[in-house]
Amino acid sequence: MKLFEVNIVKDHLFFHGFDETYERWIWHSESVTNELNNIGRNTSSTCASTVNIENTVEKDRMEDLVWNIENNLSEAQEQFEELLQEAKSPLYPNCKSFTKLSALIRLFNLKAANGLSNKCFTELLILLKDMLPPPNQLPNSTYEAKKMLRKLGMHYEKINACPNDCILYRNEYSGLEQCPEYGKSRWKLCADGIKEKVGIPGKVLWYLPPIPRIVRLFQNKEYAKNFTWHADGEGRIFDRMMRHTADSS
């Protein structure tokens, strides 16, 4: 069994999550009770999805939203300051075209657009780092690059979905292996179209939690002002012309 340091394990959990096929094993002291209830309000709010699934939207979600934003502001501010420093730091001395952050974002866009594997991307980073004049700020592995981009707050949650888009395998459906509507298998099928690759989902939804994005938007005073422009009425022209959705009321 291969062992890793604690910080590496945390990063692995952050980027890949837990194995969804894992079954609770009570014979080595794992509790039978559902420990998810003890996680806290932050997790319960993160699990609230904008997807229109019955019985998944909690009451008082606006209060939970405000609570989460207030409790994440201090951490977000610290990460924002670090991110700002990286956004101002040149990729290498006297570089005018790229900063440490902008270069990494451009490279990750290239990785996503062309479907580069992590191994291929690591080799590309090593090659570019050797080509650039030293000392340069380019990371030399995909792992190090992802650690830097974590500060952007682009968190996501992978949720297994029915291939026919009937349900999401979460909450009361999390333990099912077939769609309750049409009996479609949850798992990906082999090339013969009959055998199932148990543990490999046939379809996955990438859920992007809205709270971190709302926090970032409201950190900009100009954006925050624009969010309430339609309600405050300041600067709006009331001449019965349709310029904004609010003018229809």
Secondary structure, 3 states (H helix, E strand, C coil): CCCCCHHHHHHHHHHHCCCCCCCCCHHHCCCCCCHHHHCCHHHHHHCCCCCCCCCCCCCCHHHHHHHHHHHHHHHHHHHHHHHHHHHHCECCCCCCCCEHHHHHHHHHHHHHHHCCCHHHHHHHHHHHHHHCCCCCCCCCCHHHHHHHHHHHCCCCEEEEECCCCCCECCHHHCCCCECCCCCCECEEECCCCCCEEEEEECCEEEECCHHHHHHHHHCCHHHHHHHCHHHHCCCCCCCCCCCCHHHHC
